[in-house]
């Protein structure tokens, strides 16, 4: 018998072809296209699978079918190759059935192969977030009524929780809080799509920051060079000044931020601009705190972070005092 002649009793091959809904339909890997064109039969249970129009346009005949595990094994008899295009739910009934047949030891099983036809790119799950946010905005009674102003307080809260996770060094908490901050961005962008006068989408938001990053990193995307962090900062400040064309170094500083952070930011702008600004005349704790904030900025210390660290130490002292009080109370003869 010729070595290339198919054997009637050969079990054949089953290929489970998976695709990502986050990649445009039709953009499949070369091994996937080779397998599809070389298969004896291509099956798909979902008649609305987004890949089907593109496969048929490429000359791949796809039959709508939901075979059982045994049906699939029988279809492969005679050394045939059958491809099953996986549906969105993963076809768990079929794969579980194949696993049971293989485990029984009573069936001559075809070769089983999982072939990813398309892969998620980095950031692909962001598309899921946008899709979920869109559905929530439409169907959730609370989310559908939210406005930019109504959500503003949550953006502040989530930012503080993110900072706390960073300072605590909790990696799991950091990942979660980054997600909460990201949700605020996507939520606001989704609301912005509905504006009657000047709508924009999350793609517009992403496009704006991409353009800004490219413009402010000429040493990465252009012909400039930067060998030190100081060079990078100089590039950033120069390009930012060209973009903003501000008449005062105080422009763009949000006055609603915490006082120590506000004072530190003002001092940073003054120092960068090389201005000589006299300390304002006045007395009281406010001016004393201002002087401390200016001193901290001059020494490269974030006064907000320094105060939070000290406040945590004070919290620990409070907890210790409470614990000592409870310990004393537990040994009191009166039981108070």
N, C-alpha and C positions, 0 to 999 in steps of 0.2 A: 504493500500500500504506500502511496506517495505520502511523504511526511507532512505535506501541506493540506492533505485531504481531511475535512472535518470527520471526526469519529462520531458515529451515531449515539454512542453511550457516553460521550464526553459531557460533563455537567455544565460547561459554559461559564459565563461571567455576568454578574449583576453590578451595574454602576449606579450608585445614588449620587445624582448631580445636584449640588446645592448652589444657590445664588443669593446674593445680598440685595435686599430691596433698597439699600442705601446707595447702590451703584446703578447708573442709567441702564435700562434694559438693552440687551444686545452687546454690551461690553463684556464679553466673556474671554477667558484665558485661551491661549492657543491649544493646550492639551484638551480643553473642553470641546472646542470646535472639532478637533481631530476625532475625538471619541464619538461625538454626535454624528459626524458624517460617516464613520466606520461601523456604527452600530447596526445590528439587524432589526432592532425595534426600539422606538423611543416612546415612553408612556408618561402621561401626566394626569393626575386626578382632577386638577383645577383647570376648568375650561377658560377661566379668566386670568390665568397666570400671565404676568406682564411680559415674560420672555417669549411666549408662543408666536406672536406676530413676526418677531425678528427671526426666530428659528425657521418659520415657514418661508419667509422671504429669502433666507439663505439656502433653501432647498431641503431642509430637514423635515421629514414627515413625522408628525407627532400625533399619536392616538390618545384620545381622552379615555382613561381607564383607571380603575382602582383595584388592581389585582391583589389577591390574597398572597401570603408568603408561598403557599404551595403552588398557586397559579404561576407565580414568577419563576419558581424553580423549574416547573414543567416547561415554561416558555424558553428557558435557556438550554434545554436538552438538545443534544446534537452540536455542542460547542458553539452555541449562539450567544451573542452579546446583547443584553437588554439594558437600556438606560431608563431609569426612573427619575424624572425631574421632580425634586422635592417641592412640596407645597409650603406655605407659610407656617403651618403647624408642625412641620417636621416629619410627618408620616410615621408617627410613633407606633401605630398599630402594625404597620408593615415591618418595620425594623424589629419590633418585639417578636413578631411571628417568625421572622427569619432566624432570630437568635434561638427561639424555642426549637425550631427544626434542626438547627446546627447542633444544639445541645442534646437532642434525642439520640444521635448516633445511628439513626435508622434511614437517613436520607443522604444520598450523594449530593452534597451541596455545591453549587457553583462558586467560583471565586467571587468574593464580595469586596467591592472597592468604593470608597467615599472620595468623590472628586469635587473639590470646591471650584466652581466655575468663575466666581468673582469674589473679591476680597474687600473687606471694609478698609478704607484709608484712615489714617489718624484723624480723629475729630468726627468720624462718621456718626457716633452716637449723638452728636449735637443735632443732627437731623431728626433723630427720634424725639429729642427734647422739644424742638420746634413743633413737631407734629402733635405731641401730647399737649403742649401749651395751647395750640390752636383748638383742639377738641375741648379742652377744659374751658377756654374762653367762651365757646359757643354753648356748651351744655351745663356748666356748673352755675347754679343760681347766685353764688357769692362772687366767683371770679368774673362772671359776665358783667357785673355791675361796678367793678373797680375802675378807678381813675388814677392818673399819675399822682395827683395830690393825695389821694387816699392811701396809696401805697408807699409814699415817701418815708414814713416813719419806719416801715419794715426794712427799707434799704439801709437806714442808719443802724437799726438793731442788728441786722445780719452782718454788717461791716464790723461792728464791735465784737460780735461773737466770733468772727473770723480772726480778728486780732488776738482775742483771748486764746483761741485754739493754737495759734502760732506761738504765743508766749508760753503756753502750757506744754508745748511739744508733743501733743497728742495727735498722732498721724491719722487715726481713724476719724477723730473729730475734725481735723483739718480738711480731710477729703469731703466730709459731709457739709461743713460750713462753706467751702468753696462752691459746692453745688447749690447751696441756698443763695449765695451771692449771684451766681450765674442765673438762677431762676429769676431774680429781680430784673436782670438785664433783659432776658427773653420776655418776661411778662410786660415790661414797659414797652418793648419794641412791638409786641403784639397789639397792645392798646394803641400805639402810635399809628398802626395801619388803618385805623378807623377814623382818623382825623379828616374832617371834610376839607380843610384848607391846605394843610401841608403834611400829608401822610408820608411815613417812611416805614421800612421793614427792618427785620433783624439783619438782612443782607446789606442794607444801606448802612446800618450801624457797623457791621464788620468791615465793609468796604472803606468807611471813613477812617477807622483805626488802622487798617492796613496801609492806606495812603499816608497817614501821619507817621507811622513807624518807618516806612521806607524813606520818607522825606527827612526824618530826623536821624537817620542812620546812613549818612552818605559814605561813611567808612566801611559799611557792609554792602550797600547796594549801589554805590557810586565810586568815584575816583579818589575821594579823600582817604586819608589814613588816620588811624588812632591806635596808639600803642599802649596807652594807660587808661584807667578809668577816668582820670582827670581830663584826658583828651576827649573821651566820649561825652562827658558832661559839658565840656565847652562846645562841642558840636550841637548837642541838644539845646543848650541855652541860646546859641546863635540862631539856629533854625527856628526855634520857638519865637524869638524876638522878631524875626522876619515875618512869621505868620501872623502874629497878634498885633504888631504895630501899636503897642500900648503907650499911652501918654504918661503913665505912672507905674512904678514898680508894685504898687498895691493893687492894681487891677487884676481881677481873676482870683483873688484870695477870698474865699467864702467867710464872711464875718460871723456866720452862725456856728462855726466849729468850736470845739472846746477851747477855753481861754488860753491854756498853756500852749496848745498846738497853734492857735492863732498868733500868739506872741512869737513863737519860734519861727513860724513861716514868714512873718513880717521881718524878723531879724535876718533870716536867711536871704530874703530878697535885697535887703539893705546892704548886707555884706557883699553879695555877689555884684551889686551895682557899684560898689565902692563909695557909697555915700557916707557922709559924716552927719549923723543925726543925734542931736543932744537928747539926753533922757528927759522925758516930760516932768515938769514940776508937779508935785503932789505928795500927799501923805496917806498912809493907811495900808492895809494888808494887800490891796490890789496892786499898788505900786511895788510893794516888796516882792510879790509873786512875779510881777513883770520883770523886775531886776534879776530874779533867779532864773526865769525862762530865758532871758537874753544871755545870761552867763552860761547856761547849759548849752545853748545853740552855739555860742562861741567856742565851747570846749568839745563840740561834736557829739553832744548828748541830747537825745530826744527827751524833753522834759515830761511829756505825757507818759512815755514808757517808764521813765524813772519813777514818776509818782505812782504809777500803777504797781510797779514792783514793790515800792515801799508800802503801798496800801495792802498788798497781799501779805506782806510780812506783819502788818498790823492786824489783818484778819486772822492770821495764824496765832497771833498773841491773844486775840479775843477768844478764839476757840480753846486755846490752852487754859485761859482763865476760866472759861465756862466749864471745862472739864475738871479743873481743880475744885471749882465750887461744887460741882455735882459729887465729886469724890468725898469732899468734906461733909456734904449733906447726907450721903449714904451711911456715914458712920455716926451721925448725930443720934444721941439717945432718944430725942423726941421724934425722930423720923421725919423732920421737916427738911 
